[in-house]
Amino acid sequence: MNDEAAYTSPIPHLPTGDGRFRLGDWIVDPSADEISRDGQVEKLEPRKMQLLVVLARRAGEVVTAKELLDAV
């Protein structure tokens, strides 16, 4: 995927409108359990993707271990 400019959002962790969101240089696609940047695609295990999504949604907040375990 080389159309990363299409997925730019004003704040890096906000959704792009199609379920994917940017996190720094990465495009995160929860529905495919994939992260990508510069044409490199990495597949994540579903639970790791859930953890990433929870932490991205709570960026800047303290998240307890219990909250993480409850979410994933």
N, C-alpha and C positions, 0 to 999 in steps of 0.2 A: 504494500500500500504506500503510494508516494504522494498522496493528496493531503498531507498533514495540515496544510494551510487552511483547508476547509473545516478543520476541527478546532480552530483557535477560538478560545473564549476569553473574555476580558480578565477573568481571574482563573489561574491555571487549574484549579480543582473543580470548577463548575462544569455541569453537564453541557454537552454541545447540542442537545436536542434530540439525539437518536439513541440515547442510552450510553454512548461512549463519553468519556470526559478526559481532559488533559490533566496530567499531574507532572509538573515540571516539563521535561522534554518528552515525556511518554504520553501516548494515547492509550487509554485503558478501555477495553471492550469487555465489560462484565458478561454479556450474553455469550461470548465466545471463549471466555476465560483466557483472554490474550492481552498482552501489553506490547506496544510496538514503538519504535523510533528509528528514524533514518533508514527505513526499509527492513529493519531487523524485527522479527516477530518472536515473542517468547510466550509459550503456553504455560499457564499456571494451573495448579491443582484447584478444584472448585473452592475448597475451604480457604486456601490462601487468597483467592480472589475475593471471597466474602470478607476476609480480614482487611484486605487493602481497601475495599469499598467503604467499610465501616470507618476506618481511620481517615480516609479522604473526606468523608462527609463530616467528620468531627475535627477537621484540621484546626489546630490551635487550641484544642480543648484537651483536658486531661481525661483519659478513658481508663477506667479500672479494668483489671483482669476479669472480674465478674461480668462487667458489661460486654467485654469482648467475647467471653465464652458464651454468654446468653445470645449474642448476635450471630455467632457462627456455629 
